Amino acid sequence: MSHRRLLVGIAWLACEGIALSQSGFQLRNGDRVVFYGDSITEQQHYTQIVETYVATRYPRLDVTFINSGWGGDTVKGGGGGSVDLRLQRDVISYHPTLVTIMLGMNDGSYQPENETADKVYFDGYRHIVSSIQSALPGIRITAIEPSAYDDVTRPQDFPGGYNETLVSFSKWLKNFGAQTGLTVVDMNTPVVDTLKKATQLDAEKAQQLLPDRVHPGFAMSLVMAEALLKAWGGRRAVTAVTIDASEGKPKVVSSQYTQISDLGGNGAIHWTEKDDALPLPFAQWSRMWGGELTPFVLKSADVTNEINSEPLQVNGLKNGVYALKVDGNTIGTFNNDELAHGVNLAILDTPMSKQAKEVYDLIAEHCDVHYFRWRTVEVPLANYNLTAAQPTMENADSLEKELMQKRSTIAQPKSHVFALVPIS
């Protein structure tokens, strides 16, 4: 598919239906979110995408995110200690208001489903939830069903495949979550569906999305982040703008999550836009992670329409090709039919996506600082009574807090001047 066809092939969603209101979003001002889980959480792909979305889609929302994933973990704990130690040190001590739990990949031991493993998982999960709820009254818990094992692009290891073991955990978790009032998120099904679609498009490239069958690369983590954000009620739209340029006097037909001023022009049209949010930096992530894998996933899944829709629709233009400029720089060229159909700005290399990439970079930095504090100082040095350990951790906490404040500052949208200029 050509770049242009990708731009204009995204389904146009009516302004009235493309977004949930901010009031429907589960995260609240002042929330502290702890991501608890195994190596798939520890690798920080889906968690940083989620944090970037929250920081850019709701830039006035003050939310703190802490990643407490530990590779190899099960419902009983693992390399970071017993589950009770992990919960106290890595969850409860942060006084979160919301905790996500994603465990299961290691609990099935990469074997067919069996009653012994089922009982250990069910009992252990109940213990985790009850321990968190007892220590943190009023806590909100999001239970994430075990992520997928790739039995799609490679032969199954045994009849039925290991992913069926994980699906059996998921079925129990759905029922448990319904009984105990948890928000339950299915990250398994959308990953499997994406692998199936990707395999149809390019079987060799599809194998790269979960290169070791367990750990999703960044591109596939977009699908996982989408599942969590949709479960939390995150809105689809960054902004949505429709302009009527007929009769030589352009006017705004509709706009969402933005303020438009100074609209004018004849032939070429221009306007100033002050958005409420920034897009996810798909253009920058495509270059940064996995070369062609991010665009490949965007073709194989519905991530763009579901969490990064920024449609600009301009009707009534004279036949021809137009340069779309933002702040004087051309970000793409489109004919009048493409513009009438709608162009998704969120997948273009715009000043807004560059700004969002800077937000993401600050998020990655604060996560690195936290990881150093936790995994290089707090845990391995706990038994040595080193006088410098505590001030080192306090300094790291201060640095991380400053990075998060800078993240929030950079995430505030700015005004931009748009123009559509006919190309001779």
Sequence and secondary structure as in RCSB ss.txt:
>XXXX:A:sequence
MSHRRLLVGIAWLACEGIALSQSGFQLRNGDRVVFYGDSITEQQHYTQIVETYVATRYPRLDVTFINSGWGGDTV
KGGGGGSVDLRLQRDVISYHPTLVTIMLGMNDGSYQPENETADKVYFDGYRHIVSSIQSALPGIRITAIEPSAYD
DVTRPQDFPGGYNETLVSFSKWLKNFGAQTGLTVVDMNTPVVDTLKKATQLDAEKAQQLLPDRVHPGFAMSLVMA
EALLKAWGGRRAVTAVTIDASEGKPKVVSSQYTQISDLGGNGAIHWTEKDDALPLPFAQWSRMWGGELTPFVLKS
ADVTNEINSEPLQVNGLKNGVYALKVDGNTIGTFNNDELAHGVNLAILDTPMSKQAKEVYDLIAEHCDVHYFRWR
TVEVPLANYNLTAAQPTMENADSLEKELMQKRSTIAQPKSHVFALVPIS
>XXXX:A:secstr
  HHHHHHHS    GGGS   GGG S  TT EEEEEESHHHHT HHHHHHHHHHHHHSTT   EEEEEE TT BT
TEETTEEHHHHHHHHTGGG  SEEEEE  TTTTTTS   HHHHHHHHHHHHHHHHHHHHHSTT EEEEE      
 SSS  SSTT HHHHHHHHHHHHHHHHHHHT EEE  HHHHHHHHHHHHHH HHHHTTSSTTSSS  HHHHHHHH
HHHHHHTT  SBS EEEEE GGG  EEEEEESEEEEEEEESSSEEEEEEES     HHHHHHHSTTTHHHHHHHH
SSHHHHH B EEEEES  SSEEEEEETTEEEEEEEHHHHHH EEGGGS  HHHHHHHHHHHHHHHHHHHHHIIII
IIITTTTTS  TTHHHHHHHHHHHHHHHHHHHHHHTS  EEEEEEEEE 
